[in-house]
Amino acid sequence: MLDGLSYDDSEPPSIGLVPPGTSWEEVHDHIKISHNFLLVETEPDGEYAGAYWTGTEMVVLDDLGPDQDEALDDFREQLRQRGEL
């Protein structure tokens, strides 16, 4: 499980904000257990990606942009479009 995880709950669903420097393996291990929606800042480009658990695998939605607030909005919209909410 990831330590120091903060959440954006300004609108549903609540999305965990993964601390910088967290590996994708750590994200996978956390999401497999917690089934949270997570926003991950990718390195080295500083873009954001959203990650969630489908029940059998982790899905990563890339190219959410470099702005955290816009990335959160885009991630929520993509989750709605995919029927995950």
Buried (B, 14 or more C-beta within 10 A) or exposed (E): EBEEBEBBEEEEBEBBBBBEEBEBEBBBBBBEEBEBBBBBBBEEEEBBBBBBBEEEEBBBBEEBBEEBEEBBBBBBEBBEEEEBE
